Amino acid sequence: MKGERDKVKEDIIIFHPLPFTLYPLPFTCKLVMEISSLGEFGLIKHLTEKIEIKNGSTLKGVGDDAAVLSYKDKEALVTTDLLLEGIHFDLTYVPLKHLGYKSAVVNFSDIYAMNGQPKQITVSLGISKRFSVEDLEDFYEGLLLACQIYGVDLVGGDTSSSLTGFCISITCIGEANKDRIVYRNKAQNTDLIFVSGDLGAAYMGLQLMEREKAVFAGEKDFTPDFAGKEYLLERQLKPEARKDIVHALDENGILPTSMIDISDGLSSELLHICTQSGVGCQIYEERIPIDYQTALMAEQFNMNLTTVALNGGEDYELLFTVPLGLHEKMETIEGVKLIGHICEASEGTRLIARDGTEIPLTAQGWNALS
Ligand SMILES: [Mg+2]
């Protein structure tokens, strides 16, 4: 998994820990173009004119009253996401380019969680008055980079001015074969529970940036201390969707019985699967995958590491179940970890701690114990 991660890093990481470039950029003499100088139509044209259509299912993209898509023998999957400044992101430390990238990727992740392939997005923005054309160029640069990497077409959207901050609404359309779609409600007793990647890093990245923001508090020459914590920042600012896992499972002929992406935390997502499938589960604390940087940071913050991994959220890893009989086959899949198994609903949803104690999983986690 690490090797894979480093490879991806070399290939596509072009962002740098920018942190605290602080919006609006105070000390640059970058030419700033007012959005009003282009007008709404001019702005859309300016931001979308370089887009080239990649998918056969996109018959018509930006430029008419509606996009035209064709899904022939496939099912169409649709997911949408709303992100509001001050609620979902803080522009003090989130660069617009990263925000554009992440806004797209979190939608792709939902399509992969259905065992589908994302193909098109529409992007609607509420733009705050303090934004310049250059700011939107940055946002679109991140957005289009994600589209390029994941093979998705940007086919439409809308823009309006906003009085309350930056608002982003993205809808993603994807495709899947009817008999290959994986829902949340088909986990069976004795199925094995797997999770991809590692958990809790994005949450610790957020804690780290919040801490530095508090320390910074308006100082002019502040350099935040992020050395040795790059992975945490990257997981928070520039997450990836697990396209690779969906492909690996498919190539090995493995169809999960249920699947979900981890946006709200392992505990909450596992409960979604159990509730909707009418089953219980048992997972093992010692099996939850956690990166070294996450563990170190949690210790510095005096936080319970397991709580962080269970409830942190924004990992965008895949959580899925497979029949017990596929156990050996699953061992050939890299980057996933067996964390437990599904049981009867009457047995409850439990975490087995390192000392053997059984702790009931709740959507809020078990903070009371930390
Ligand atoms: Mg989801």
Residues whose N, C-alpha, C, O or C-beta is under 5 A from the ligand:
A	BS01	MG	D110 D261
